[in-house]
Amino acid sequence: CPLLRPVVYDSCPGQFPDRMYTLVNNQYLTFVTKSRNTLHNNFFVCKNNRCVDYEKVCNLVNDCGDGSDEEDCTNHFQCSSKDLYIPVTDKCDGAIHCLDLSDECNEQCGKE
């Protein structure tokens, strides 16, 4: 599951220069950041080792740049051209949302 990739000490290179390191369950070193006197570690580690906030995972936008924050999400459909995600409810609804028509012209919709 991509949501279970641990944030280790060297994740997110070049991001979060104010990081503070801490040990998790005596198993691995991770980091936290501080915002308004609160410590945070709510980062998703992309396959390209970039990090985004968890709120940006499965939001129909490729925030990682490599699409890994949108992989394995059940709330959307990825157009065949790979450049656009649409809500799964828009697939096979009779309206074209993907420029390549893949949301309507496919085996699941009964039109090819």
Residue frames relative to the residue before (quaternion, step in Angstrom):
aa qw qx qy qz dx dy dz
C 1.0000 0.0000 0.0000 0.0000 0.00 0.00 0.00
P 0.4336 -0.7278 0.4568 0.2713 3.62 -0.65 0.99
L 0.6229 0.5575 -0.3537 0.4197 3.60 1.11 -0.45
L 0.6757 0.4991 -0.2909 0.4579 3.57 1.23 -0.23
R 0.3955 0.6985 -0.5014 0.3230 3.61 1.21 0.21
P 0.3666 -0.7606 0.4818 0.2344 3.60 -0.55 1.06
V 0.3978 -0.6561 0.5821 0.2692 3.54 -1.21 0.59
V 0.0801 -0.8108 0.5796 0.0159 3.57 -0.35 1.23
Y 0.7601 -0.4436 0.2396 0.4099 3.54 -1.29 0.38
D 0.7753 0.3363 -0.1986 0.4963 3.62 0.98 -0.70
S 0.3614 0.7108 -0.5100 0.3225 3.60 1.21 0.41
C 0.8325 0.2468 -0.1634 0.4683 3.56 -1.27 0.41
P 0.0596 0.8328 -0.5496 0.0298 3.64 0.78 0.87
G 0.8003 0.2614 -0.2247 0.4907 3.54 -0.98 0.92
Q 0.6600 0.4520 -0.3059 0.5164 3.57 1.24 -0.22
F 0.8522 0.1869 -0.1286 0.4715 3.55 -1.27 0.46
P 0.0015 -0.8417 0.5394 -0.0248 3.61 0.57 1.11
D 0.6646 0.5007 -0.3007 0.4661 3.60 1.22 -0.37
R 0.3101 0.7959 -0.4793 0.2019 3.59 1.23 0.30
M 0.1905 -0.7305 0.6456 0.1154 3.50 -1.30 0.63
Y 0.3598 -0.7668 0.4989 0.1835 3.56 -0.85 0.97
T 0.0224 0.7817 -0.6223 0.0355 3.52 -1.17 0.71
L 0.4391 -0.6887 0.5192 0.2515 3.57 -1.23 0.51
V 0.2265 -0.7817 0.5702 0.1120 3.58 -0.89 0.95
N 0.8548 -0.1140 0.0356 0.5051 3.57 -0.71 1.13
N 0.5615 -0.6200 0.3660 0.4079 3.59 1.13 0.64
Q 0.5680 0.6236 -0.3662 0.3929 3.58 1.18 0.52
Y 0.8144 -0.0859 0.0738 0.5691 3.59 0.87 -0.83
L 0.4872 -0.6576 0.5038 0.2765 3.50 -1.24 0.60
T 0.0240 -0.7829 0.6214 -0.0167 3.56 -0.91 0.94
F 0.3197 -0.7327 0.5503 0.2413 3.56 -1.23 -0.20
V 0.1877 -0.7325 0.6412 0.1303 3.51 -1.34 0.37
T 0.2469 -0.7270 0.6118 0.1904 3.55 -1.29 0.32
K 0.3484 -0.7393 0.5435 0.1915 3.53 -1.19 0.53
S 0.0709 0.7699 -0.6300 0.0735 3.55 -0.94 0.96
R 0.8409 -0.0671 -0.0009 0.5371 3.56 -0.67 1.11
N 0.6926 -0.5069 0.2555 0.4452 3.56 0.87 1.04
T 0.6181 0.4925 -0.3631 0.4935 3.60 1.19 0.50
L 0.3458 -0.7318 0.5496 0.2070 3.57 -0.98 0.85
H 0.1181 -0.8072 0.5780 0.0207 3.57 -0.97 0.92
N 0.0674 0.7502 -0.6571 0.0301 3.52 -1.20 0.67
N 0.3611 0.7416 -0.4829 0.2940 3.57 0.91 0.91
F 0.3266 0.7620 -0.4846 0.2789 3.54 0.83 1.08
F 0.2684 -0.7051 0.6318 0.1778 3.51 -1.20 0.68
V 0.2770 -0.7613 0.5648 0.1572 3.58 -0.81 1.02
C 0.3242 -0.7569 0.5430 0.1651 3.56 -0.59 1.20
K 0.6418 -0.5245 0.3839 0.4070 3.58 -1.21 0.36
N 0.6854 0.4582 -0.2845 0.4893 3.60 1.14 -0.58
N 0.5331 -0.6721 0.3441 0.3816 3.57 1.39 0.32
R 0.4473 0.6170 -0.4905 0.4227 3.58 1.23 0.38
C 0.2400 -0.7748 0.5648 0.1523 3.60 -1.13 0.47
V 0.0678 -0.7616 0.6439 0.0281 3.53 -1.17 0.76
D 0.5914 -0.5468 0.4406 0.3965 3.57 -1.21 0.40
Y 0.6092 -0.5812 0.4021 0.3598 3.57 -1.10 0.71
E 0.6011 0.5775 -0.3692 0.4109 3.61 1.06 -0.59
K 0.6671 0.4889 -0.3006 0.4749 3.60 1.24 -0.30
V 0.5312 0.6114 -0.4105 0.4189 3.60 1.28 0.04
C 0.8440 0.0774 -0.1106 0.5191 3.58 -0.94 0.99
N 0.4538 0.6914 -0.4452 0.3433 3.59 1.04 0.78
L 0.5713 -0.6289 0.3456 0.3984 3.61 1.29 0.41
V 0.6666 0.4305 -0.3035 0.5275 3.61 1.24 0.28
N 0.3940 -0.7092 0.5356 0.2345 3.56 -0.95 0.91
D 0.0676 -0.8441 0.5320 -0.0011 3.57 0.22 1.28
C 0.6384 0.5360 -0.3309 0.4424 3.61 1.12 -0.55
G 0.4351 -0.6816 0.4782 0.3426 3.57 1.06 -0.67
D 0.7395 0.3192 -0.2130 0.5531 3.58 1.25 -0.32
G 0.5498 -0.6579 0.3640 0.3638 3.59 1.31 0.13
S 0.4748 0.7118 -0.4338 0.2822 3.60 1.20 -0.15
D 0.6219 0.5304 -0.3558 0.4532 3.62 1.14 -0.40
E 0.7092 0.4127 -0.2532 0.5125 3.60 1.26 -0.18
E 0.4786 0.6634 -0.4416 0.3686 3.61 1.25 -0.03
D 0.8534 0.1818 -0.1361 0.4693 3.54 -1.18 0.61
C 0.4499 0.6593 -0.4751 0.3703 3.60 1.16 0.47
T 0.3252 -0.7758 0.5137 0.1688 3.58 -0.92 0.87
N 0.6067 0.5998 -0.3448 0.3914 3.60 1.25 -0.13
H 0.7925 0.2698 -0.1485 0.5263 3.59 1.22 -0.05
F 0.3296 -0.6855 0.6141 0.2106 3.49 -1.44 0.19
Q 0.2623 -0.7562 0.5769 0.1630 3.57 -0.94 0.87
C 0.4537 -0.6839 0.5030 0.2710 3.56 -0.78 1.05
S 0.6239 -0.5757 0.3788 0.3687 3.59 -1.10 0.67
S 0.6329 0.5389 -0.3353 0.4434 3.58 1.11 -0.61
K 0.4048 -0.7722 0.4034 0.2778 3.59 1.40 -0.07
D 0.6296 0.5678 -0.3414 0.4058 3.62 1.19 0.05
L 0.7767 0.2742 -0.1463 0.5478 3.57 1.24 -0.10
Y 0.1654 -0.7396 0.6453 0.0965 3.53 -1.15 0.78
I 0.0790 -0.7801 0.6189 0.0455 3.56 -1.04 0.79
P 0.6044 -0.5352 0.4081 0.4264 3.62 -1.13 0.41
V 0.5742 -0.6171 0.4126 0.3453 3.57 -0.99 0.81
T 0.6106 0.5651 -0.3468 0.4330 3.59 1.14 -0.53
D 0.6365 0.5238 -0.3265 0.4624 3.60 1.23 -0.33
K 0.5465 0.6021 -0.4005 0.4224 3.60 1.26 -0.18
C 0.8519 0.0750 -0.0950 0.5096 3.57 -0.98 0.95
D 0.4499 0.7027 -0.4503 0.3177 3.60 1.07 0.64
G 0.6066 -0.5878 0.3404 0.4131 3.58 1.29 0.14
A 0.6891 0.3921 -0.2716 0.5456 3.60 1.28 -0.11
I 0.3950 -0.7228 0.5180 0.2309 3.58 -0.93 0.88
H 0.0907 -0.8032 0.5887 0.0044 3.54 -0.79 1.12
C 0.6969 0.4062 -0.2518 0.5348 3.60 1.16 -0.61
L 0.5113 -0.6633 0.4529 0.3056 3.59 -0.88 0.91
D 0.6974 0.4461 -0.2671 0.4933 3.59 1.17 -0.56
L 0.4850 -0.7099 0.3788 0.3426 3.61 1.37 0.19
S 0.4066 0.7643 -0.4403 0.2379 3.60 1.26 0.03
D 0.6066 0.5583 -0.3683 0.4298 3.63 1.17 -0.30
E 0.7563 0.3280 -0.1897 0.5332 3.59 1.22 -0.36
C 0.7435 0.3537 -0.1951 0.5330 3.59 1.03 -0.76
N 0.4641 0.6384 -0.4847 0.3770 3.55 0.19 1.29
E 0.7183 -0.4724 0.3143 0.4027 3.54 -1.31 0.32
Q 0.6549 0.5319 -0.3140 0.4355 3.60 0.97 -0.84
C 0.7017 0.4456 -0.2620 0.4904 3.59 1.09 -0.67
G 0.4754 -0.6868 0.4293 0.3434 3.58 1.26 -0.21
K 0.6660 0.4161 -0.3039 0.5394 3.58 1.25 0.36
E 0.0191 -0.8227 0.5681 0.0050 3.56 -0.81 0.92
